[in-house]
Amino acid sequence: MSEQIAGWIMERNLRAFLELLSRYVGYAFDATDWDTVEDGVRDTVEDGVRDTDDEKSDGWYSYPLAGTHATLDVSLARSVGSEVMSVSVTGAETPELQLRTDTLLSACAGI
């Protein structure tokens, strides 16, 4: 089992982060995926990242990126009162994917 790769990004970079991470695993992240992450699935309890809170253990939203090269589980939660999104990624089994994920987190935090 791979270790967790965690950090934070600016919330405005969330879509770009997920799109790029998806490319690394061979998953075609599209507008439907984004709508689900952003607003949740209608008629379910899942509300996407809208009402998340990184200070609550049950306040995180999880979204799988099941690609042709790997499957990642991306957990997301807003840092309430800021423009920061906490991120945790599991499933990056190879050193290359671990490095890419960590680098992408750093890049999306800094811009």
Backbone as CSV, one residue per row, in Angstrom:
resi,resn,N_x,N_y,N_z,CA_x,CA_y,CA_z,C_x,C_y,C_z
1,MET,0.842,-1.184,0.000,0.000,0.000,0.000,0.882,1.240,0.000
2,SER,0.505,2.198,-0.788,1.304,3.415,-0.887,0.993,4.358,0.264
3,GLU,1.919,5.235,0.520,1.709,6.196,1.585,0.867,7.363,1.084
4,GLN,0.333,8.066,2.016,-0.488,9.232,1.719,0.412,10.410,1.332
5,ILE,0.009,11.122,0.295,0.688,12.345,-0.104,-0.285,13.475,0.187
6,ALA,0.086,14.341,1.099,-0.851,15.365,1.553,-0.228,16.742,1.493
7,GLY,-1.098,17.725,1.353,-0.676,19.108,1.331,-1.879,19.997,1.114
8,TRP,-1.634,21.146,0.571,-2.726,22.070,0.299,-2.455,22.782,-1.020
9,ILE,-3.534,23.261,-1.603,-3.442,24.037,-2.836,-4.380,25.224,-2.704
10,MET,-4.188,26.196,-3.555,-5.142,27.294,-3.605,-6.424,26.754,-4.242
11,GLU,-7.556,27.090,-3.662,-8.826,26.546,-4.137,-9.069,26.846,-5.616
12,ARG,-8.610,27.984,-6.081,-8.796,28.352,-7.493,-8.059,27.396,-8.442
13,ASN,-7.109,26.628,-7.921,-6.331,25.688,-8.731,-6.848,24.259,-8.672
14,LEU,-7.972,24.031,-7.985,-8.448,22.664,-7.782,-8.744,21.946,-9.092
15,ARG,-9.459,22.589,-9.989,-9.797,21.911,-11.242,-8.545,21.561,-12.042
16,ALA,-7.618,22.496,-12.151,-6.370,22.235,-12.882,-5.592,21.109,-12.214
17,PHE,-5.556,21.093,-10.876,-4.872,20.029,-10.149,-5.452,18.661,-10.507
18,LEU,-6.775,18.553,-10.458,-7.428,17.272,-10.751,-7.262,16.869,-12.210
19,GLU,-7.328,17.822,-13.124,-7.145,17.506,-14.542,-5.736,16.990,-14.817
20,LEU,-4.734,17.656,-14.259,-3.352,17.222,-14.477,-3.059,15.891,-13.790
21,LEU,-3.521,15.731,-12.562,-3.316,14.477,-11.856,-3.967,13.322,-12.617
22,SER,-5.127,13.583,-13.182,-5.828,12.566,-13.973,-5.011,12.127,-15.180
23,ARG,-4.351,13.057,-15.815,-3.500,12.714,-16.965,-2.396,11.750,-16.571
24,TYR,-1.839,11.948,-15.381,-0.747,11.088,-14.925,-1.186,9.642,-14.742
25,VAL,-2.464,9.426,-14.436,-2.954,8.057,-14.215,-3.724,7.508,-15.405
26,GLY,-3.867,8.300,-16.461,-4.576,7.842,-17.652,-6.086,7.905,-17.515
27,TYR,-6.569,8.926,-16.820,-8.006,9.108,-16.636,-8.435,10.380,-17.351
28,ALA,-9.552,10.326,-18.054,-10.057,11.484,-18.800,-11.025,12.280,-17.919
29,PHE,-10.475,13.150,-17.087,-11.278,14.008,-16.212,-11.990,15.028,-17.086
30,ASP,-13.334,15.072,-16.985,-14.087,15.964,-17.870,-15.036,16.853,-17.078
31,ALA,-15.897,17.562,-17.786,-16.824,18.503,-17.154,-17.773,17.817,-16.180
32,THR,-18.175,16.595,-16.481,-19.055,15.862,-15.573,-18.345,15.561,-14.258
33,ASP,-17.079,15.161,-14.354,-16.288,14.938,-13.141,-16.208,16.225,-12.323
34,TRP,-15.911,17.319,-13.005,-15.773,18.595,-12.301,-17.076,18.992,-11.620
35,ASP,-18.198,18.838,-12.309,-19.488,19.164,-11.707,-19.735,18.336,-10.458
36,THR,-19.357,17.070,-10.502,-19.532,16.183,-9.355,-18.654,16.624,-8.192
37,VAL,-17.401,16.926,-8.461,-16.492,17.367,-7.403,-16.940,18.710,-6.837
38,GLU,-17.305,19.609,-7.699,-17.651,20.963,-7.265,-18.978,21.014,-6.509
39,ASP,-20.004,20.351,-7.038,-21.352,20.492,-6.475,-21.964,19.210,-5.944
40,GLY,-21.342,18.088,-6.182,-21.907,16.834,-5.726,-22.868,16.242,-6.739
41,VAL,-23.420,15.132,-6.371,-24.366,14.424,-7.230,-25.777,14.750,-6.747
42,ARG,-26.607,15.168,-7.647,-27.992,15.506,-7.280,-28.694,14.290,-6.692
43,ASP,-29.598,14.545,-5.763,-30.422,13.517,-5.128,-29.620,12.543,-4.264
44,THR,-28.448,12.960,-3.824,-27.685,12.136,-2.887,-27.220,13.012,-1.731
45,VAL,-26.623,12.393,-0.759,-26.101,13.131,0.384,-24.796,13.837,0.027
46,GLU,-24.093,13.331,-0.969,-22.805,13.894,-1.363,-22.972,15.298,-1.933
47,ASP,-22.272,16.255,-1.367,-22.340,17.635,-1.829,-21.037,18.120,-2.439
48,GLY,-20.201,17.236,-2.879,-18.925,17.670,-3.439,-18.108,18.389,-2.381
49,VAL,-17.247,19.285,-2.835,-16.370,19.996,-1.904,-17.029,21.225,-1.289
50,ARG,-18.221,21.537,-1.740,-18.894,22.768,-1.318,-18.929,22.955,0.196
51,ASP,-19.360,21.959,0.939,-19.532,22.101,2.387,-18.499,21.336,3.201
52,THR,-17.317,21.149,2.646,-16.278,20.419,3.368,-15.592,21.320,4.397
53,ASP,-14.905,20.697,5.336,-14.187,21.418,6.384,-13.020,20.550,6.832
54,ASP,-11.805,21.008,6.590,-10.624,20.189,6.891,-10.360,20.003,8.381
55,GLU,-11.109,20.686,9.231,-10.932,20.515,10.671,-11.868,19.460,11.247
56,LYS,-12.754,18.919,10.418,-13.678,17.878,10.860,-13.276,16.549,10.229
57,SER,-13.241,15.497,11.041,-12.841,14.193,10.507,-13.826,13.684,9.459
58,ASP,-15.088,14.056,9.578,-16.084,13.638,8.589,-16.411,14.762,7.607
59,GLY,-15.545,15.749,7.524,-15.796,16.906,6.680,-15.049,16.892,5.353
60,TRP,-14.534,15.733,4.966,-13.758,15.614,3.734,-14.591,14.966,2.637
61,TYR,-14.275,15.289,1.395,-14.914,14.700,0.219,-13.870,13.880,-0.523
62,SER,-14.217,12.675,-0.909,-13.280,11.791,-1.591,-13.758,11.519,-3.009
63,TYR,-12.806,11.549,-3.955,-13.138,11.304,-5.354,-12.076,10.388,-5.963
64,PRO,-12.489,9.286,-6.591,-11.510,8.379,-7.196,-11.123,8.819,-8.606
65,LEU,-9.871,8.645,-8.933,-9.378,8.843,-10.295,-8.865,7.484,-10.757
66,ALA,-9.738,6.720,-11.408,-9.407,5.363,-11.842,-8.986,5.404,-13.296
67,GLY,-7.687,5.402,-13.503,-7.154,5.495,-14.857,-6.601,4.183,-15.369
68,THR,-6.017,4.240,-16.543,-5.442,3.048,-17.151,-4.083,2.688,-16.551
69,HIS,-3.428,3.657,-15.879,-2.098,3.408,-15.305,-2.125,3.217,-13.792
70,ALA,-3.121,3.809,-13.134,-3.209,3.731,-11.675,-4.585,4.214,-11.239
71,THR,-4.906,3.919,-9.989,-6.127,4.437,-9.380,-5.739,5.212,-8.131
72,LEU,-6.132,6.467,-8.098,-5.846,7.320,-6.959,-7.143,7.669,-6.245
73,ASP,-7.063,7.811,-4.940,-8.182,8.325,-4.167,-7.761,9.710,-3.686
74,VAL,-8.505,10.714,-4.111,-8.192,12.095,-3.773,-9.218,12.577,-2.758
75,SER,-8.758,12.951,-1.571,-9.626,13.494,-0.539,-9.395,14.992,-0.454
76,LEU,-10.499,15.727,-0.356,-10.445,17.190,-0.425,-11.284,17.804,0.686
77,ALA,-10.807,18.927,1.217,-11.584,19.667,2.208,-11.128,21.119,2.220
78,ARG,-12.094,21.987,2.317,-11.794,23.421,2.396,-11.250,23.770,3.771
79,SER,-10.346,24.719,3.767,-9.911,25.332,5.001,-10.830,26.537,5.186
80,VAL,-11.826,26.370,6.037,-12.888,27.359,6.181,-12.303,28.723,6.529
81,GLY,-12.784,29.730,5.820,-12.334,31.098,6.063,-11.111,31.495,5.265
82,SER,-10.690,30.619,4.350,-9.519,30.936,3.525,-9.760,30.480,2.096
83,GLU,-8.772,30.662,1.262,-8.843,30.227,-0.128,-8.019,28.960,-0.351
84,VAL,-7.814,28.204,0.716,-6.964,27.013,0.686,-7.833,25.755,0.697
85,MET,-7.397,24.767,-0.085,-8.038,23.457,-0.129,-7.013,22.432,0.345
86,SER,-7.334,21.701,1.402,-6.462,20.619,1.861,-6.676,19.417,0.952
87,VAL,-5.582,18.716,0.648,-5.627,17.609,-0.298,-4.843,16.431,0.270
88,SER,-5.390,15.236,0.080,-4.703,14.003,0.442,-4.898,13.018,-0.700
89,VAL,-3.800,12.428,-1.170,-3.862,11.490,-2.290,-3.250,10.168,-1.841
90,THR,-3.986,9.076,-2.071,-3.452,7.741,-1.825,-3.558,6.928,-3.112
91,GLY,-2.691,5.940,-3.243,-2.709,5.062,-4.406,-1.564,5.283,-5.374
92,ALA,-0.737,6.275,-5.116,0.428,6.524,-5.985,1.499,5.490,-5.629
93,GLU,1.525,4.398,-6.370,2.387,3.265,-6.049,3.821,3.414,-6.533
94,THR,4.031,4.111,-7.638,5.382,4.211,-8.194,6.084,5.481,-7.715
95,PRO,7.402,5.439,-7.613,8.133,6.641,-7.231,7.868,7.812,-8.193
96,GLU,7.721,7.520,-9.469,7.452,8.583,-10.445,6.114,9.257,-10.172
97,LEU,5.074,8.480,-9.921,3.751,9.053,-9.654,3.734,9.782,-8.313
98,GLN,4.461,9.275,-7.341,4.561,9.961,-6.054,5.215,11.327,-6.223
99,LEU,6.311,11.367,-6.990,7.007,12.626,-7.223,6.140,13.606,-8.009
100,ARG,5.461,13.117,-9.037,4.584,13.985,-9.829,3.455,14.557,-8.971
101,THR,2.869,13.733,-8.137,1.777,14.183,-7.273,2.263,15.239,-6.298
102,ASP,3.396,14.985,-5.655,3.953,15.933,-4.699,4.332,17.252,-5.375
103,THR,4.917,17.169,-6.552,5.304,18.370,-7.291,4.078,19.165,-7.714
104,LEU,3.036,18.470,-8.151,1.812,19.143,-8.549,1.158,19.851,-7.365
105,LEU,1.177,19.218,-6.209,0.673,19.877,-4.997,1.442,21.166,-4.718
106,SER,2.748,21.086,-4.795,3.573,22.278,-4.529,3.302,23.387,-5.545
107,ALA,3.181,23.005,-6.796,2.934,24.011,-7.836,1.581,24.686,-7.641
108,CYS,0.551,23.911,-7.322,-0.792,24.469,-7.186,-0.970,25.246,-5.876
109,ALA,-0.041,25.098,-4.965,-0.068,25.892,-3.745,0.582,27.242,-3.964
110,GLY,1.530,27.277,-4.893,2.332,28.481,-5.066,1.834,29.461,-6.117
111,ILE,0.835,29.068,-6.881,0.367,29.999,-7.925,-1.089,30.378,-7.710
